[in-house]
C-alpha cells in the first residue's frame, strides 16, 4: 500500500524548481480569467465580438444570458474591490444572488459599458494583487475572507461562468471554432 504522504513528498521534490508564491499563482489564475489564454479562453477574447442581440439571448426561459452572467461576475468583483478599499458604502447591493444577474436597460452602449466596467474592475484587482504587501493581501476584508482567498474563489467562479458564456456563444455561432492551440 502506497501512502499518499510519500507520494506528495515525491511530487514536491520533482517540482521544486517550479515553486511559486501565492501571489504569482493568483496573478496567473487572475490573468487566465481575463486576457491570457490557458485551459479555457479568457473572457476578454470571448466577449470581443458579442453583439447586443447575442449578449441578451437565452436558449430557454430561466437560463441566463451572456450579459446577465457578466453582470453577475462584475457584481462580485466590484464588491470585493470596494470592500478591500474600505469603500463599503459604495459597494453594489443585491437582495439575493439572483439579483446579481440584473441588467441595466438593454442598449448597445450599456452592454459595452458593462463589459468595460468588468474589465476595469478585474484589472484593478489584479493591480492590487500585484502591488500590495502580503500582509495587506491576508488582511480580512469587511464581511469576507482575506483578499487572497477571495481572489482564489473568484477566479474559480469566473472560470465556471466563462465556460457558460463560451457555451452560449457557441450555441449562437458566435464563437470561433479554433483557439490558439
N, C-alpha and C positions, 0 to 999 in steps of 0.2 A: 504494500500500500504506500503510495507516494503522498507525502504531507504537503498541503498547499503552501505552508510556510516556507518549505525548502524550495519549491518552485518559484515562489515570489522572490526569494533572495537571488536565485539564479537569473531570473529575468532582470532584476535590478542590476546585477553585476554585468550582464551582457549589454545593458543600455546606459551604463554610466556616462559615456560621452554625450548622451542626449539629454542629460538632466536640464531642466529649465525651471525657473522660478514661477510662482503662481501668476505674477504679473504678465510674464511673457506668454504663458499658456492662455490666460484670459484674453490678452490682446489678439492672439491668433484666432481664438474662437470668435471674438467680437468682430474682427475683420471678415471672417468667413460669412457672417450673417449679412454683411452689407456690401462689401466690394472686392473680396478676394475669394476666388473660386476654390472650393475644397471638395468634400464629398457631396455637397449639394450646391446648387448655384446661388450666388449672393443676390439678395433682394434687389439691389440697385439694378442689376442686369435683368432680373426677371420683370421688373416694372418698367423698364426702359421704353417700350413701345405700346404699353397698355392704354387703350383709348378709354374715354368715359364710359362708353357702352359696355366694353369688356370689364371695366372696373366695377360696375354695378350689377352685372349679370349674375344670376343664381341658377344652378342646374335644376333645383327643385325648391318648392316652398319650404321654408325653415332652415335652409342652408345659408351660409354666409357668403357674401360677395368678396372679391379681392379687396375692394375699398374698405369694407367693414373689417376685414382682417388687418389691414394696415392701420386703421383707426384703433383697433384693439392693441396692436403692438405699440403704437405711439402712446396710448394711454399709460401703459405700464412703464415704458421707458421714461416718459416725461415725469411721472410720479416719483420714480426713484431718483432721477436727476434733481428735481426740486427739493425732495427730502434731504438728499445729500448736501445740497447747497444751503439748507436751512430755510428754504422758502416754502414752507408747508402751507401758508395761506394761499399761495398761487397754484398749488398742485391741482390736477384735474380730479374731479369728484364723480362718483357713479354710485347709484343706489345698490347695484349688484353687478356681477360680471357681465351679464347680458347687455347692460347699458354701455359697456366699454366698446361695443361694436357700432354704436350710433353714428350715423353720417351727418355731416352738415348738408346744406342744400346741394342737391346733385347737379353741379355745373362743372364744366371742364376746369375753370380756374380754381375751384375749390378742391377738385381731385388733385390738381397739380400742387396746390398749396399743402394739402395733407401729406403728399409724397415728400415734398421738400422739407416740411417740418420734421417728418420722421427721420430723414437722412441727417438733418441738422442735430436733432437731439441725440441720435445714435453716435454721431461723430463727437459731440460734446462729452458724452460719457466716455468715449474712447480717449479723448484728451485728458480727462480727469484720471482715468486709469493709468495712463502713461506718465503723467507728471506728479501725481500725489505721492507723498511719503507713505510707506507701507502702514505706518500707524494710523494714518487717515483712512486708508482703504479698509482697515479692520475695525474702525470706529463704528459702533452701531448707528444706524440711520433711524431717526424717529419712526416708530411703528414698524420697523423692519429689521432685518439682519444687517451685518456689515456689508459695505458695497461689494467686496469681492464675492461674497456668497450670492448677493442679489444679481450681479452680472453673470455669474455662472448659471444661475437658474434662468435668467432672461435669455441667455444665449441658447440654451436648450429649448426654451419656449419659442423663441424666434425660429429655430431650425424646424420645429414641428409645424408652425404656421406657414413658413416659407414653402414647405412641402405641399401644403394645401393650396397655396397660391399658384405654385407651379402646375399642380393638377388642374386647377380651374383654368389656367392659361392654356394648357394642352387640350382641355375639353372644348375650348373655343377656337382652337387652331392658331393661337397667338404665340405659342412657344416654339422657338427654333428647335428643330429635331436634333441638331448636333451641338455638342458642347466642346470646350477646348481640349478635351482628352477623350 
